[in-house]
Amino acid sequence: MASKLDYKVEEWLRWDKNSVTRSEVKTLVDKNDNEALNRIIMKRLEFGTAGLRGRMAAGYGCMNDLVIIQTSQGFASYLLKTNPDCIKSGVVVGFDGRHNSLRFAALTARAFINKGIPVQVFSKICPTPFVPYTILMNKLAAGIMITASHNPKEDNGYKVYWSNGAQIIPPHDKGIQSSILENLEPWKDAWAHENIRESPLCTDGIDIVMDNYYKCLAPMVTYPDLNRSTNLRFVYTPVHGVGAEYMSKAFEFFKLPAYVPTKEQILPDPQFSTVKFPNPEEGKSTLDLAIQTAERNKIQHIIANDPDADRMAFAEKQIGGEWKIFNGNELGALLGWWTFYTHAERTKKNSELADIKDCCMVASTVSSKILRSIGKQEGFQFEETLTGFKWIANRALEVMASGKTVLFGFEEAIGFMVGVQVLDKDGISAGVKMCELACYLAKQGKTVNDKLLEIYKQYGYHVSLNSYYICHEQSIIKKIFERLRNFYGPNTYPKSIMQGKYSISSVRDLTTGYDDSMPDKKAILPVSKSSQMITFSFANGLVATLRTSGTEPKIKYYTELCAKPGDEDWNSLEGILGEMVTAMADEFLQPKENSLIPKSD
């Protein structure tokens, strides 16, 4: 009798029409490598709120043509069921410059065309934020972006947006996953991706989208004359991604001088040939060539996007010659203040703009609370959400529905939403807004770092220390978090670190829904049993969150200590934070015992 594995392998070979991935499976069959076959065939990638993301290879557990077809068939069927008007409104599909992205996009479009759903498929690579922008612009039913963002070159992904322009949240993820499992066998013509442009249901429209996107940026330009006359120049790198053309156009609209490209990284390259990780959040290891370009050209500022241009990094050369690469919380403070300030300036000339008391900013719970501190002094509302821009965007929509104006949203992983023309992080608009701030400060004889220090002096120093460990074994990750939940016995959490030196005042566990700071011990923020997330609040004000990544094999930690406005003993605060983070990582995560791999410098 044939085993279940034999049946699934035969099924794969019957359905898969891609010669490369078929050959991969056949080779494993010929080698009788059942262990490898079990790994790639018997466990499939599960669709979640982040869509799909994984290594490109054969098997249901990887990203490949057949998995893309199955996912798209499931999503198209789910969309018809939940939003029958999609037959009229349609969807949009974008793609980045990674290996296979163009073909994955075409296969995706074919599934929707097969169901009679109109599809706008961009004819060239685009930034991820252009997909949610297009949904809102054309009032579409949904959108799909083929990208793995800043993941390694071996990966690709499938990111889904709903008709409101935001990434999907529960229960859509479970509904789509169930629909995928009901539509596994490829439909007729499922593989006919090369002729999608012949269908009357398939359109492009990328040029119109670009024109409209930049017109939406126009109101964000506060000081065009200052931008035009600035002596500043900026080095730019898209880190081998899609951003070059789109950032260049944004510079034009902001009247900024043309950027100086990091030539080795300016063209799309799916191999990401010059970097270990194509993620500017990694810091100097990714921005080294941009720094060299800036040094050669005597330029003081660097702007960077990740490969799909939804994240933005910024660096500035300091007086002593060293380069400061601002972290996500620092950029959130700068862009948050700048967005508040420029909005306040525009209201002086336009009485129809919302009063600051009717405005709001949003940040994820693992990000700095600097926006809350600014809001307390300046009068705007602050909202906190779960981690991820899907939550930030959906909370922004709720706030807007209540009649308030959302000015800005961010999370510490260098993701920024300036305005609401895109309900997701957007590295293009954030990048030019950051450059405009630098020009404004230069006119006053100040640096960007000078302004950051001013913000901390006025609203309180917020010092954070965030990092991660890599762990490829889910069983180890589960063991680490279960130990924290049963620290002294069943259902008990740590009470202190360093043998009682720093006591813990409250614990919030958004995996289980426990929060001992609430009268009923129940968390207010939404709970997700599918991911790990525990927050420890210490008696001295430190807030530390440990969580798993939804898209990478990482255990991340986020920590922040806040001083009161006017308190300038920052060195002491930094020393305390460093001591506590080291102890917390050692005592809670036990990196040596669990063979965790620390973040590389």
ZADRENLO-844418 format. One line per 10 residues: for each residue x, y, z of C-alpha. Coordinates in steps of 0.02 Angstrom, whole numbers, plus 50000, padded with zeros to 5 digits. Layout:
X:Y:Z | ...
//
This chain:
50000:50000:50000 | 50068:50169:49952 | 50110:50286:50096 | 50036:50458:50119 | 50203:50530:50066 | 50200:50426:49906 | 50026:50492:49869 | 50075:50675:49898 | 50233:50657:49792 | 50133:50581:49650
50006:50721:49668 | 50144:50851:49659 | 50220:50774:49502 | 50047:50764:49423 | 50006:50948:49457 | 50173:51036:49440 | 50213:51093:49263 | 50375:51185:49306 | 50521:51080:49242 | 50642:51147:49373
50539:51108:49528 | 50478:50943:49454 | 50659:50894:49430 | 50698:50939:49611 | 50564:50821:49674 | 50609:50684:49550 | 50791:50692:49606 | 50740:50668:49788 | 50627:50522:49737 | 50771:50441:49640
50884:50461:49793 | 50746:50390:49904 | 50773:50541:50016 | 50610:50527:50113 | 50670:50645:50249 | 50690:50788:50125 | 50528:50743:50036 | 50434:50743:50201 | 50503:50914:50240 | 50449:50998:50077
50295:50897:50028 | 50203:50851:50188 | 50199:51024:50267 | 50132:51170:50168 | 50162:51355:50191 | 50016:51422:50291 | 49932:51582:50236 | 49929:51713:50373 | 49900:51899:50393 | 50071:51926:50313
50017:51816:50168 | 50153:51694:50120 | 50341:51708:50131 | 50472:51572:50114 | 50616:51495:50020 | 50596:51469:49833 | 50605:51283:49799 | 50496:51133:49757 | 50362:51071:49875 | 50208:51133:49964
50318:51202:50102 | 50408:51324:49986 | 50373:51466:49866 | 50351:51403:49687 | 50233:51408:49539 | 50112:51276:49603 | 50097:51353:49776 | 50067:51524:49695 | 49930:51449:49585 | 49847:51362:49732
49856:51518:49840 | 49785:51629:49703 | 49644:51507:49664 | 49599:51504:49849 | 49607:51693:49865 | 49506:51724:49706 | 49372:51603:49766 | 49368:51681:49939 | 49354:51855:49865 | 49207:51805:49755
49121:51731:49907 | 49149:51878:50024 | 49142:52021:49897 | 49045:51972:49741 | 49066:52149:49672 | 49250:52106:49639 | 49188:52049:49468 | 49166:52235:49432 | 49299:52319:49539 | 49442:52196:49513
49613:52178:49595 | 49790:52241:49569 | 49950:52137:49562 | 50125:52210:49584 | 50295:52129:49594 | 50474:52169:49644 | 50640:52125:49562 | 50671:51958:49646 | 50696:51793:49555 | 50528:51727:49490
50427:51880:49546 | 50369:51924:49371 | 50311:51747:49335 | 50228:51730:49506 | 50133:51891:49470 | 50074:51825:49301 | 50018:51659:49376 | 49925:51755:49510 | 49837:51861:49380 | 49789:51707:49279
49693:51634:49428 | 49587:51791:49445 | 49559:51804:49258 | 49500:51622:49259 | 49366:51675:49385 | 49313:51825:49280 | 49391:51952:49398 | 49475:52103:49314 | 49660:52117:49355 | 49774:52267:49345
49948:52190:49326 | 50089:52315:49326 | 50206:52297:49178 | 50363:52337:49278 | 50433:52319:49453 | 50359:52436:49583 | 50372:52482:49766 | 50257:52384:49880 | 50160:52541:49935 | 50101:52567:49755
49985:52416:49775 | 49884:52482:49924 | 49887:52654:49844 | 49811:52583:49684 | 49674:52495:49782 | 49616:52660:49857 | 49641:52758:49696 | 49538:52638:49588 | 49421:52573:49726 | 49477:52394:49697
49423:52239:49793 | 49599:52184:49842 | 49783:52186:49796 | 49929:52067:49793 | 50114:52111:49799 | 50242:51979:49753 | 50389:52019:49866 | 50491:51954:50010 | 50540:52132:50057 | 50712:52128:50140
50726:51938:50160 | 50875:51842:50089 | 50888:51815:49901 | 50825:51636:49915 | 50653:51695:49974 | 50496:51765:49896 | 50325:51810:49960 | 50141:51845:49926 | 50070:51996:50018 | 49883:52031:50020
49785:52193:50044 | 49597:52212:50067 | 49478:52336:49985 | 49513:52464:50123 | 49695:52476:50064 | 49764:52394:50221 | 49845:52224:50242 | 49721:52090:50292 | 49686:52050:50474 | 49589:51905:50551
49474:51824:50506 | 49520:51847:50323 | 49683:51752:50343 | 49595:51594:50405 | 49460:51613:50274 | 49587:51625:50134 | 49686:51478:50203 | 49529:51369:50206 | 49486:51423:50029 | 49662:51378:49969
49640:51201:50037 | 49476:51188:49942 | 49558:51240:49776 | 49721:51144:49770 | 49706:51062:49600 | 49757:51185:49462 | 49611:51247:49360 | 49604:51238:49172 | 49728:51364:49097 | 49805:51392:49271
49979:51379:49193 | 49941:51492:49044 | 50030:51642:49117 | 50124:51700:48962 | 49968:51764:48873 | 49878:51855:49013 | 49896:52022:48921 | 49784:51953:48783 | 49637:51945:48903 | 49517:52095:48905
49514:52073:49094 | 49700:52115:49108 | 49759:52296:49111 | 49918:52386:49164 | 49902:52569:49217 | 50068:52587:49308 | 50102:52755:49225 | 49934:52826:49281 | 49963:52759:49456 | 50134:52841:49462
50066:53009:49404 | 49927:53007:49533 | 50041:52948:49674 | 50159:53095:49649 | 50015:53217:49637 | 49962:53153:49809 | 50137:53193:49873 | 50119:53376:49821 | 50023:53432:49977 | 50162:53357:50084
50290:53479:50014 | 50297:53619:50141 | 50449:53719:50086 | 50475:53696:49897 | 50582:53853:49879 | 50693:53801:50022 | 50711:53627:49947 | 50754:53701:49777 | 50888:53817:49846 | 50969:53700:49973
51155:53667:49970 | 51127:53493:50038 | 51148:53339:49930 | 51094:53162:49966 | 51166:52993:49923 | 51033:52862:49887 | 51034:52672:49882 | 50887:52557:49845 | 50997:52410:49903 | 50978:52321:49735
50789:52344:49741 | 50651:52435:49649 | 50667:52610:49721 | 50785:52707:49606 | 50661:52769:49475 | 50525:52802:49602 | 50634:52897:49725 | 50707:53000:49584 | 50532:53055:49533 | 50489:53095:49714
50644:53206:49729 | 50583:53301:49575 | 50411:53330:49652 | 50488:53391:49815 | 50601:53509:49715 | 50752:53425:49794 | 50919:53416:49702 | 50943:53251:49611 | 51015:53118:49724 | 51189:53045:49699
51165:52858:49668 | 51262:52719:49751 | 51309:52648:49582 | 51350:52472:49640 | 51173:52453:49711 | 51063:52565:49605 | 50999:52435:49481 | 50884:52292:49531 | 50986:52135:49567 | 50896:51981:49635
51063:51915:49697 | 51088:52067:49811 | 51269:52047:49762 | 51353:52177:49873 | 51267:52143:50041 | 51251:52001:50163 | 51073:52052:50205 | 50973:52170:50091 | 50902:52262:50241 | 50958:52440:50281
50897:52412:50459 | 51053:52305:50482 | 51154:52467:50481 | 51331:52493:50420 | 51352:52320:50345 | 51216:52362:50218 | 51253:52547:50199 | 51443:52533:50182 | 51445:52567:49993 | 51327:52715:50015
51443:52786:50148 | 51591:52765:50031 | 51494:52856:49894 | 51453:52997:50014 | 51634:53013:50070 | 51697:53022:49891 | 51571:53157:49849 | 51586:53252:50014 | 51401:53225:50052 | 51334:53224:50230
51170:53129:50212 | 51117:52957:50150 | 50942:52896:50112 | 50907:52710:50086 | 50760:52596:50047 | 50746:52409:50068 | 50723:52308:49907 | 50534:52336:49893 | 50549:52518:49949 | 50424:52511:50091
50557:52543:50225 | 50672:52694:50239 | 50840:52719:50324 | 50934:52882:50350 | 51113:52921:50398 | 51207:53082:50435 | 51392:53119:50449 | 51432:53198:50617 | 51554:53338:50657 | 51685:53214:50717
51680:53123:50550 | 51583:52971:50608 | 51419:52919:50528 | 51260:52908:50630 | 51134:52784:50560 | 50970:52832:50642 | 50869:52687:50709 | 50682:52668:50678 | 50630:52745:50842 | 50740:52898:50813
50671:52920:50637 | 50495:52899:50707 | 50529:53041:50830 | 50600:53152:50692 | 50465:53118:50563 | 50328:53124:50695 | 50385:53296:50754 | 50411:53357:50575 | 50239:53297:50520 | 50160:53384:50670
50258:53544:50640 | 50224:53556:50453 | 50039:53519:50480 | 50030:53657:50610 | 50117:53776:50489 | 49997:53735:50348 | 49844:53763:50459 | 49900:53944:50478 | 49871:53967:50291 | 49726:53846:50267
49585:53851:50394 | 49504:53698:50316 | 49642:53584:50382 | 49607:53491:50543 | 49652:53575:50706 | 49793:53483:50794 | 49675:53428:50934 | 49577:53333:50801 | 49731:53243:50737 | 49808:53076:50782
49970:52978:50766 | 49988:52789:50779 | 50131:52672:50826 | 50149:52488:50866 | 50167:52430:51045 | 50351:52381:51022 | 50396:52553:50954 | 50452:52705:51053 | 50319:52800:51150 | 50394:52966:51091
50237:53007:50991 | 50134:52991:51149 | 50251:53111:51238 | 50244:53238:51095 | 50055:53221:51086 | 50035:53257:51271 | 50121:53425:51249 | 50056:53472:51078 | 49878:53411:51093 | 49858:53272:50965
49793:53098:51003 | 49908:52946:51010 | 49854:52768:50974 | 49950:52608:51008 | 49925:52446:50910 | 49990:52270:50895 | 50152:52246:50799 | 50138:52261:50610 | 50073:52390:50489 | 49915:52290:50461
49864:52343:50636 | 49927:52521:50618 | 49832:52545:50455 | 49671:52467:50518 | 49677:52570:50678 | 49707:52725:50571 | 49550:52683:50473 | 49450:52670:50635 | 49517:52837:50696 | 49476:52919:50529
49300:52847:50537 | 49278:52939:50702 | 49313:53104:50614 | 49495:53130:50660 | 49642:53161:50541 | 49785:53035:50548 | 49949:53125:50518 | 50079:52989:50543 | 50110:52810:50592 | 50269:52710:50621
50351:52557:50691 | 50530:52537:50747 | 50577:52423:50602 | 50606:52581:50495 | 50426:52580:50432 | 50339:52750:50413 | 50168:52806:50353 | 50167:52993:50319 | 49986:53040:50289 | 49855:52915:50230
49872:52916:50040 | 49954:52745:50071 | 49887:52643:50217 | 50051:52551:50240 | 50232:52593:50267 | 50301:52691:50121 | 50488:52716:50102 | 50470:52837:49955 | 50362:52970:50038 | 50453:52949:50204
50620:52970:50116 | 50582:53136:50034 | 50496:53201:50190 | 50654:53161:50288 | 50762:53250:50159 | 50650:53404:50170 | 50675:53405:50359 | 50864:53400:50334 | 50854:53548:50214 | 50746:53647:50336
50868:53615:50479 | 51020:53657:50373 | 50943:53827:50336 | 50941:53854:50525 | 51121:53795:50544 | 51068:53632:50627 | 51097:53449:50589 | 50966:53312:50596 | 51048:53243:50752 | 51039:53417:50831
50851:53413:50805 | 50837:53239:50879 | 50923:53299:51038 | 50807:53450:51043 | 50657:53335:51032 | 50721:53231:51177 | 50755:53385:51282 | 50581:53453:51252 | 50479:53293:51264 | 50591:53179:51367
50736:53066:51320 | 50673:52900:51252 | 50817:52778:51242 | 50789:52609:51162 | 50893:52454:51130 | 50819:52330:51008 | 50896:52176:50929 | 50864:51993:50893 | 50930:51816:50898 | 50912:51694:50754
50835:51525:50794 | 50786:51402:50658 | 50707:51274:50777 | 50526:51309:50820 | 50535:51185:50963 | 50672:51288:51047 | 50573:51449:51025 | 50421:51367:51102 | 50526:51301:51248 | 50597:51475:51283
50426:51557:51294 | 50345:51414:51390 | 50485:51427:51518 | 50444:51612:51541 | 50260:51568:51569 | 50303:51436:51699 | 50454:51519:51778 | 50428:51469:51960 | 50290:51343:51927 | 50135:51330:51818
50070:51498:51754 | 50202:51606:51839 | 50312:51737:51756 | 50482:51809:51807 | 50471:51938:51947 | 50642:52019:51926 | 50814:52010:51844 | 50990:52015:51917 | 50935:51927:52077 | 50805:52057:52120
50901:52215:52073 | 50768:52263:51945 | 50592:52207:51988 | 50451:52177:51863 | 50290:52270:51901 | 50177:52193:51769 | 50173:52064:51629 | 50067:52064:51471 | 50061:51905:51365 | 49974:51934:51199
49991:51750:51154 | 49882:51694:51299 | 49785:51855:51333 | 49854:51877:51510 | 49889:52053:51578 | 49911:52072:51765 | 49906:52261:51753 | 49719:52250:51715 | 49589:52220:51851 | 49523:52063:51765
49698:52007:51710 | 49644:52012:51527 | 49739:52105:51391 | 49653:52246:51297 | 49754:52229:51136 | 49706:52084:51020 | 49776:51912:51060 | 49864:51800:50934 | 49894:51620:50986 | 49993:51588:50826
50138:51701:50879 | 50239:51729:51037 | 50237:51900:51122 | 50269:51943:51305 | 50295:52119:51375 | 50379:52151:51544 | 50357:52320:51628 | 50489:52353:51760 | 50470:52460:51916 | 50600:52585:51853
50500:52618:51694 | 50587:52500:51572 | 50466:52417:51451 | 50534:52261:51367 | 50447:52152:51238 | 50502:51982:51176 | 50418:51918:51018 | 50441:51804:50870 | 50446:51869:50692 | 50305:51823:50575
50419:51818:50422 | 50594:51772:50485 | 50671:51642:50604 | 50703:51771:50740 | 50667:51804:50922 | 50662:51993:50935 | 50674:52103:51088 | 50622:52284:51106 | 50664:52392:51256 | 50640:52574:51303
50674:52686:51453 | 50600:52861:51459 | 50661:53014:51553 | 50550:53158:51603 | 50558:53318:51498 | 50705:53422:51556 | 50798:53275:51636 | 50966:53272:51546 | 51058:53135:51642 | 51052:53030:51484
51216:52936:51512 | 51149:52860:51671 | 50990:52807:51584 | 51087:52725:51442 | 51197:52632:51568 | 51047:52563:51660 | 50964:52511:51498 | 51119:52420:51436 | 51139:52327:51600 | 50957:52275:51604
50949:52218:51424 | 51104:52111:51441 | 51036:52029:51598 | 50863:52005:51525 | 50929:51923:51366 | 51042:51806:51466 | 50913:51759:51597 | 50756:51750:51490 | 50821:51687:51322 | 50976:51589:51380
51067:51611:51213 | 51210:51491:51252 | 51101:51350:51316 | 50982:51368:51168 | 51118:51395:51035 | 51041:51559:50979 | 51134:51658:50846 | 51154:51844:50891 | 51128:51984:50766 | 51288:52014:50668
51367:52187:50676
//
